[in-house]
Each structure stands twice: as C-alpha cells, then as structure tokens.
Amino acid sequence: MSVPLSILDLAPVSEGSSVRTALENSLDLAQHAEALGYTRYWVAEHHSMVGVSSAATSVVVGYLAAGTRSIRLGAGGVMLPNHSPLVIAEQFGTLATLYPDRIDLGLGRAPGSDQLTARVLRRAMDAADTFAEDVQLLQVLLGPRLPDQAVLAVPGMGTQVPLTILGSSLYGASLAAALGLPYAFASHFAPDALVDAVALYRTRFTPSEQLAEPYVIAGVNIVCADTDADARRLFTTSQMRFADFRRPGDTYLRPPIDDIDTYWSPVERENASAMLRYSVVGSPATVASGVAAFVAHAQADELIVTTSTYDHKARVRSYELLASAAGLTAR
C-alpha cells in the first residue's frame, strides 16, 4: 500500500447514542487520523437521514479544523445544486482564511436526500443541469479578482480552495477531466462504473492551473480488527445499515451480530452486497492484501476509507490497524 490514505466520515449516530456524541466522536477520530498520518479527513452532505450528523458540512469542517492542527479537512462533498455557489465560496473561503492550506472542497451534483427533502431545501428539480457552470463560477469566486468583476466572495476571493469533482458515473469523470480537477469516485457505495469512469477520466484529462496530471481518489469500505472473524462480525453493522436503507425507519448504526443472514432477506442481501462490493474486511494482513488489490483494480492515486462500526473505539482501532498495515508515518 503505497498510496495516501484518507478518511470519509458521515458522523454516524449509533443506536442509543446522540448527534452530539457522534460529532464529538468525529473530532476524536480526526485527531487520531492526524496523529496516525492520514492525508485528509472529509465529511459528506446528507439530509433528512436519522443516523447521519454531517448535513451542515461547512460547520462540521470548522469544528474539526478548530480541534486539529495539520490534517487536511474538507467536504466529500458539498452537493452544489443544493446551494448558491457564492454562499459556498464564502463558507469555504472563510474556512480557508482561518485554516490556510488545510481546506478541500469536494463537489457533487446529487441531492444527498430524497425528492421531498430536496424541495424543502428549495432545490430546483433541474438544478443539476447547471452543475458544470456552477463549478466554474465557484472557481472564479475563489480565484483572484478579475478586472471589472462585480460579484465578490468575501471571504473567499483569492483563497483558491482546491476543488475535487465527486461522482459515480461517466458524467463526473468527463467533467473532472475537462476542468483538470481531481476525481473522487464513490465506489464505497456505488461501485458499478468505477473502472470505466477512471479510464475515461485518465484518457480525457486536460491539465489545469490546479492540477498537471490526473488524480483519482477511490472510496472503499474497510473494517480491520485483530482477527478476520472479529472484523467480519464488526462489519455486520455496515451490512445491516445498507439493508435498512430499503426499510422504513431510521439508519442508526446497530450493534454487530453473529449471523447477518438472520437479519436480512435474500433480496436485501443481494442489494446491500452489491453496494458494498468494494469492502475489505479482516485482520491487518488480510486488509493489506485486499487494499493492494483494490488500488491496482481502481488505478487509484489515493484511497478514501469509510469505516462504520457500532462502537467508536472499534472504529478508531480499525484505523489504527490500517495505518500500521499501510506503513503510514505518524505525525
């Protein structure tokens, strides 16, 4: 494993716990990640999901930045069609001003919610159609002031917060390539187009002021424990959560169970397993081998890892074991 490792966090709420505890756990994990040598720590925008605490993404990033010193922090991502590009430029420009050279801005065009929630967000149903133009406007607003530029992001102007395009389809790959931006593929839950999207991105990439060569970040689910059996048991929390997405009710992280087949139906198993295809679960040796294989398969320059365990200490321990297996250099 010679590629950088990073962390994607949704500030998950465990069953019987609270949103406040979830956010405090995220800060604790970010501090561990910083000490262990992880490259970046991103949080994702999701709305109206009981069990996910990262909806106010820029606020969470600021909270994490205030409690850490050197690790890069950012959004993985902000769902840009939900927002005015000017407001996002001001928010992340403020973060970049307060925490220079530490803030990233990943951008997606999905709603991060259902259609009813999207309407409550005042998102127009055709908002995704202008995603490419909105990204380019955001680049202008975060760049140096242009002659006769009438609309300014203050803070934001001149911060040149680095942008990354998020996606799970050929559209995002094409846009990232055309704009010369890094491309982060959501293979941790939408694996189908990974290989084709990365190949298209690398083939069509056009260098830009931000990036001279293509750069691919691939998402992967990892649960690492002392033994394969321990890790597989911890992973049942993720498996139950993906089964729960198709059930009415909440999506809290549930305590692990001994036999996942007692929880889900055959259809739920098929659907959840398909979404969790790119998951590496096991002891440090098993994970090291699995991650190396995934890096080669995804042709990734960086991995962004998501780990969902019911117990926060088990999640921290998983990242500690992964860091050791990957040979990360502690800060």
Phi, psi and omega per residue, in radians:
M1 nan 1.693 -3.104
S2 -1.878 -0.008 -3.126
V3 -1.545 2.710 3.048
P4 -1.088 2.605 3.078
L5 -2.037 2.403 3.111
S6 -2.322 3.086 -3.040
I7 -2.234 2.366 2.988
L8 -1.942 2.243 -3.028
D9 -2.292 2.379 3.036
L10 -1.881 0.240 -3.078
A11 0.830 1.043 -3.025
P12 -1.241 2.557 3.115
V13 -1.765 2.153 3.081
S14 -1.416 2.607 3.116
E15 -0.950 2.235 -3.132
G16 1.530 -0.046 -3.141
S17 -1.837 -2.791 -3.053
S18 -2.452 2.879 3.073
V19 -1.075 -0.754 -3.136
R20 -1.034 -0.789 3.117
T21 -1.082 -0.688 3.119
A22 -1.052 -0.768 -3.141
L23 -1.200 -0.672 3.079
E24 -1.132 -0.653 3.081
N25 -1.124 -0.652 3.114
S26 -1.099 -0.736 3.096
L27 -1.111 -0.741 3.115
D28 -1.061 -0.756 3.137
L29 -1.156 -0.701 3.105
A30 -1.067 -0.687 3.116
Q31 -1.163 -0.694 3.050
H32 -1.129 -0.764 -3.125
A33 -1.047 -0.724 3.103
E34 -1.057 -0.808 -3.127
A35 -1.166 -0.548 -3.068
L36 -1.440 -0.288 3.107
G37 1.778 0.271 3.038
Y38 -1.165 2.611 -3.016
T39 -1.336 -0.854 -3.070
R40 -2.561 2.828 -3.127
Y41 -2.362 1.953 -3.087
W42 -1.947 2.576 3.010
V43 -2.094 2.679 -2.978
A44 -2.036 2.561 3.125
E45 -1.500 2.015 2.987
H46 -2.380 2.570 -3.066
H47 -2.191 2.624 3.021
S48 1.013 0.600 3.127
M49 -2.086 1.878 3.058
V50 -1.152 2.160 -3.079
G51 1.936 -0.101 3.102
V52 -2.191 2.215 -2.992
S53 -1.957 0.191 -2.986
S54 -1.832 0.440 -3.083
A55 -1.060 -0.789 3.134
A56 -1.495 1.294 -2.885
T57 -1.032 -0.809 -3.099
S58 -1.142 -0.572 3.107
V59 -1.171 -0.745 3.124
V60 -1.133 -0.717 3.103
V61 -1.035 -0.751 3.112
G62 -1.098 -0.695 3.096
Y63 -1.075 -0.770 3.138
L64 -1.201 -0.683 -3.131
A65 -1.119 -0.661 -3.134
A66 -1.163 -0.408 -3.092
G67 -1.799 0.105 3.112
T68 -2.285 3.069 -3.031
R69 -2.184 -0.551 -2.980
S70 -2.389 -0.452 -3.070
I71 -1.148 2.506 3.070
R72 -1.250 2.488 -3.097
L73 -2.304 2.649 3.117
G74 3.095 -2.936 -3.103
A75 -1.780 2.274 3.060
G76 -2.288 0.950 0.197
G77 -2.671 -3.004 2.919
V78 -1.461 2.274 3.103
M79 -1.508 1.620 -2.891
L80 -1.011 -0.638 3.125
P81 -1.112 -0.231 3.059
N82 -1.357 -0.178 -2.906
H83 -2.377 2.805 2.920
S84 -1.316 2.279 3.068
P85 -0.970 -0.589 3.127
L86 -1.113 -0.763 -3.137
V87 -1.121 -0.732 3.123
I88 -1.146 -0.694 3.088
A89 -1.061 -0.724 3.129
E90 -1.166 -0.748 -3.121
Q91 -1.120 -0.894 -3.082
F92 -1.376 -0.418 2.980
G93 -1.156 -0.656 3.060
T94 -1.108 -0.799 3.121
L95 -1.055 -0.763 -3.119
A96 -1.181 -0.516 3.098
T97 -1.246 -0.712 -3.134
L98 -1.330 -0.581 -3.071
Y99 -2.263 1.254 -3.010
P100 -1.076 2.519 3.083
D101 1.072 0.450 3.137
R102 -2.266 -0.106 -2.950
I103 -1.896 2.282 3.057
D104 -1.977 2.734 3.071
L105 -2.366 1.747 3.015
G106 -1.533 2.445 -3.005
L107 -2.200 2.254 3.058
G108 -2.132 2.885 -3.128
R109 -2.001 0.019 3.059
A110 -1.329 2.825 -3.132
P111 -1.301 -0.397 -3.036
G112 1.179 0.449 -3.067
S113 -2.967 -3.125 3.023
D114 -1.505 3.053 -3.037
Q115 -1.172 -0.656 3.116
L116 -1.116 -0.791 3.104
T117 -1.096 -0.673 3.111
A118 -1.038 -0.671 3.108
R119 -1.187 -0.680 3.109
V120 -1.143 -0.538 3.040
L121 -1.240 -0.068 -3.073
R122 1.134 0.519 3.074
R123 -1.463 2.207 3.042
A124 -1.204 2.510 -3.075
M125 -1.141 -0.358 3.119
D126 -1.796 0.280 -3.050
A127 -1.074 -0.558 -3.124
A128 -1.154 -0.323 -3.095
D129 -1.157 -0.420 -3.122
T130 -1.834 0.329 -3.075
F131 -0.998 -0.822 -3.106
A132 -1.052 -0.777 3.120
E133 -1.134 -0.665 3.136
D134 -1.159 -0.658 3.080
V135 -1.094 -0.771 -3.141
Q136 -1.166 -0.626 3.054
L137 -1.117 -0.713 3.108
L138 -1.075 -0.687 3.073
Q139 -1.047 -0.734 3.125
V140 -1.122 -0.785 -3.075
L141 -1.159 -0.529 3.133
L142 -1.580 -0.142 -3.116
G143 -1.547 -3.088 3.096
P144 -1.135 2.652 -3.118
R145 -1.109 2.312 3.135
L146 -1.614 2.694 3.056
P147 -0.988 2.323 3.091
D148 1.128 0.321 3.094
Q149 -1.225 2.130 -3.013
A150 -1.566 -0.632 -3.080
V151 -1.826 2.155 -3.057
L152 -2.125 2.469 3.004
A153 -1.643 1.980 -3.118
V154 -2.306 1.893 -0.059
P155 -1.230 2.890 3.103
G156 2.380 -0.851 -3.119
M157 -0.978 2.201 3.104
G158 1.478 -0.096 -3.125
T159 -1.343 -0.476 3.117
Q160 0.848 0.850 3.060
V161 -0.958 2.199 -3.119
P162 -1.153 2.330 -3.122
L163 -1.790 2.610 3.020
T164 -2.335 2.390 3.063
I165 -1.574 2.219 3.058
L166 -1.706 2.641 3.101
G167 -3.048 2.987 3.054
S168 -2.457 0.421 -3.096
S169 -2.582 3.098 3.120
L170 -1.237 -0.407 3.135
Y171 -1.063 -0.926 -3.129
G172 -1.060 -0.676 3.120
A173 -1.094 -0.750 3.139
S174 -1.126 -0.739 -3.118
L175 -1.170 -0.800 3.125
A176 -1.040 -0.701 3.134
A177 -1.157 -0.756 -3.100
A178 -1.155 -0.622 -3.105
L179 -1.582 -0.093 -3.135
G180 1.168 0.759 -3.122
L181 -2.023 2.740 3.015
P182 -1.059 2.691 -3.117
Y183 -2.185 2.157 3.098
A184 -1.951 2.107 -3.076
F185 -1.755 2.313 -3.059
A186 -1.456 0.944 -3.096
S187 -1.239 -0.168 3.125
H188 -1.273 -0.277 3.058
F189 -2.482 -0.188 -3.137
A190 -2.356 1.284 -2.898
P191 -1.431 -0.228 -2.826
D192 -1.026 -0.752 -2.998
A193 -1.707 0.214 -3.021
L194 -0.914 -0.998 -3.014
V195 -1.109 -0.799 -3.124
D196 -1.143 -0.712 -3.107
A197 -1.160 -0.742 3.135
V198 -1.147 -0.731 3.129
A199 -1.087 -0.755 3.129
L200 -1.116 -0.780 -3.136
Y201 -1.028 -0.833 -3.107
R202 -1.164 -0.637 -3.119
T203 -1.203 -0.686 -3.015
R204 -1.702 -0.006 -3.011
F205 -1.022 2.326 3.068
T206 -2.017 2.142 -3.126
P207 -1.022 2.622 -3.137
S208 -2.395 3.105 3.083
E209 -1.098 -0.557 -3.133
Q210 -1.372 -0.609 -2.933
L211 -2.542 2.191 -3.109
A212 -1.517 -0.510 -3.087
E213 -2.338 2.715 -3.137
P214 -1.058 2.576 -3.125
Y215 -2.477 2.064 -3.061
V216 -1.936 2.228 3.003
I217 -1.943 2.208 -3.107
A218 -2.038 2.357 3.123
G219 -1.477 2.473 3.133
V220 -2.617 2.456 3.051
N221 -1.509 2.271 3.114
I222 -2.357 2.299 2.937
V223 -2.228 2.065 -3.120
C224 -2.088 2.330 3.119
A225 -2.481 3.133 -3.074
D226 -1.106 -0.562 3.126
T227 -2.300 2.804 3.083
D228 -1.042 -0.736 -3.106
A229 -1.113 -0.743 3.112
D230 -1.075 -0.757 -3.123
A231 -1.144 -0.742 3.136
R232 -1.080 -0.655 3.113
R233 -1.170 -0.770 3.103
L234 -1.067 -0.605 -3.088
F235 -1.191 -0.333 3.119
T236 -1.064 -0.431 3.060
T237 -1.065 -0.808 3.088
S238 -1.119 -0.734 -3.125
Q239 -1.102 -0.718 3.090
M240 -1.135 -0.678 -3.125
R241 -1.106 -0.717 3.141
F242 -1.241 -0.529 3.004
A243 -1.186 -0.651 -3.117
D244 -1.145 -0.439 -3.131
F245 -1.018 -0.469 -3.122
R246 -1.743 0.161 3.113
R247 -1.972 2.659 3.022
P248 -1.189 2.636 3.105
G249 1.958 -2.781 -2.982
D250 -1.584 3.060 3.076
T251 -2.249 0.736 3.023
Y252 -1.099 2.701 3.008
L253 -1.302 2.186 -3.071
R254 -1.719 2.674 3.118
P255 -1.041 2.527 3.140
P256 -1.105 2.705 3.138
I257 -2.243 2.861 -3.067
D258 -1.336 -0.584 -3.057
D259 -2.353 1.822 -3.085
I260 -1.127 -0.459 -3.110
D261 -1.197 -0.233 3.034
T262 -1.399 -0.160 -3.059
Y263 -1.780 -0.753 -3.004
W264 -1.907 2.776 3.065
S265 -1.451 2.907 3.089
P266 -1.000 -0.670 3.121
V267 -1.178 -0.754 3.107
E268 -1.097 -0.683 3.109
R269 -1.073 -0.786 -3.123
E270 -1.096 -0.810 -3.099
N271 -1.169 -0.828 -3.108
A272 -1.142 -0.725 -3.115
S273 -1.155 -0.594 3.093
A274 -1.145 -0.741 3.140
M275 -1.213 -0.543 -3.115
L276 -1.668 0.390 -3.058
R277 -0.956 -0.748 -3.117
Y278 -1.627 1.340 3.108
S279 -2.282 2.399 3.117
V280 -2.107 2.050 -2.981
V281 -2.308 2.189 3.091
G282 2.771 -2.881 3.093
S283 -1.242 2.974 3.115
P284 -0.952 -0.712 -3.139
A285 -1.156 -0.754 3.114
T286 -1.098 -0.755 -3.118
V287 -1.176 -0.720 3.128
A288 -1.021 -0.770 3.128
S289 -1.166 -0.772 -3.112
G290 -1.151 -0.676 3.140
V291 -1.192 -0.726 3.108
A292 -1.036 -0.716 3.119
A293 -1.148 -0.681 -3.134
F294 -1.188 -0.718 3.108
V295 -1.009 -0.780 3.137
A296 -1.146 -0.725 -3.127
H297 -1.145 -0.762 -3.073
A298 -1.449 -0.192 -3.035
Q299 0.898 0.844 -3.034
A300 -1.620 2.494 3.011
D301 -1.569 -0.307 -3.122
E302 -2.744 2.541 3.021
L303 -1.883 2.423 2.969
I304 -2.002 2.098 -2.908
V305 -1.801 2.361 2.985
T306 -2.095 2.350 -3.112
T307 -2.312 2.103 3.138
S308 -2.039 1.894 3.039
T309 -2.223 2.610 -3.125
Y310 -1.095 -0.716 -3.098
D311 -1.642 2.203 -3.109
H312 -1.080 -0.674 -3.140
K313 -1.096 -0.611 3.107
A314 -1.185 -0.604 3.104
R315 -1.179 -0.791 3.093
V316 -1.054 -0.767 -3.134
R317 -1.083 -0.673 3.107
S318 -1.054 -0.777 3.127
Y319 -1.203 -0.564 3.074
E320 -1.142 -0.807 -3.136
L321 -1.154 -0.683 3.102
L322 -1.089 -0.777 3.137
A323 -1.040 -0.736 3.129
S324 -1.158 -0.772 -3.135
A325 -1.124 -0.570 -3.109
A326 -1.488 -0.147 -3.129
G327 1.246 0.539 3.091
L328 -1.130 2.606 3.138
T329 -1.662 2.052 -3.126
A330 -1.123 2.478 3.098
R331 -1.397 nan nan
